[in-house]
């Protein structure tokens, strides 16, 4: 590895300059480097850092974090869902797509009633809302290619936490209580309360024996411990008994895929980010590069000022018009990625932006080129390798149903498809035929795990949960950190905002945005909606070393430690 070579070189230089000192008197120089994790909870942060301290790579630490979160962060951590992992390892960029797939029995109109209207609750709650989970396959493939420590070592912390229990953090207990109240309000019945009700009260030692057994099968049999045998049988039986479509054959057919990440030059940097079936990489690249174009004609407004938020909203409208029209699973539809981020196209789209007034929503068309929950974490190891990983079961607690006998929540990712062209999904995102349901297809995502390089060195690792707001959160975390030169802590906690074309002229924003700016934007004609975005977890390299930050609203933990290089 590059830094090991550098340390060898430094050892040689040190030895040369001390060649007259007797060998016994020479203390070998300890060459330390830093390693960092930024995680949605303390259990994942501690377990991931322990892996790094044992000499594991960023990918090893990420695998451990993914499985630990499946135990301690049931809102979004999972083995019943999917996600994306962006990797920069030994100067190589890679992207692991472990997004869920529609089961073989899925079809375009499966969520429409006899009048052709969307039955929203069916794509959001219960077994029928689930796609074939991809997380275990994704972690397995990442380990096959980039793992250093043994697989069993990496899964063990999740087994221990499920078997021996963990003390439920107050924020998790509150979330569970609010979720159960909402289910009751909406008249939705499920087995959620049986698994997470009283057993997961604040401060209580929460043990999950069925999940522990499922984790042991993964630990001992790898990917087959989930997609074949006992767990596969339990999933298929639960599906059959509860109106779900996923079968044992679907599980056997699931494939996690290595894809080429989008590598996009911006300023002095290079973004390594998510390709389709994520819409996020294209969207973030479009957003920040259209801003660059606009700034050729005008000065950069202050961060989070009225002029800045308006400008970013004007750009966001164009980004989301393209997303709705062109984006889908590249294995099923042709997604014109290069055309959508081509400099001439970006220039043309940026020229439509009105810096002074709101452009008419209905007139913002796709260019002619000619959730909410999900969770994210970032890792950097002592060799400078990085992982940005975003993972999801879609809404908080996914479909709200637990696989009996296996103890894990299933995703409700089918709602990320376009159940009907032009009808918004839960996140208000509109899609067309590119994202219609087909058997075996992956639903369009906004997850955007992103690594930013300067030269060959990782400068920033970032990502966020939050459905379509992920795209804004990631774009703004890049701009805040690298354009406005904020620290990791400032960037993670700076209020963000989001405009996605529809609802018309509406900006969602974080609590904490300047009240005067909110009033000025309202006076311009925007509807301003205070809203919850996901929590950003990022790592930034500065001249003085690494900074790691987890947005304070969540229950995350970020750590930087010194580690001797081997
Ligand atoms: N389920 C949220 C996303 O994938 O974008």
Boltz pocket constraint, residues with backbone or C-beta under 6 A from the ligand:
constraints:
  - pocket:
      binder: B
      contacts: [[A, 371], [A, 373], [A, 374], [A, 392], [A, 393], [A, 394], [A, 395], [A, 413], [A, 416], [A, 444], [A, 445], [A, 446], [A, 447], [A, 467], [A, 468]]
      max_distance: 6.0
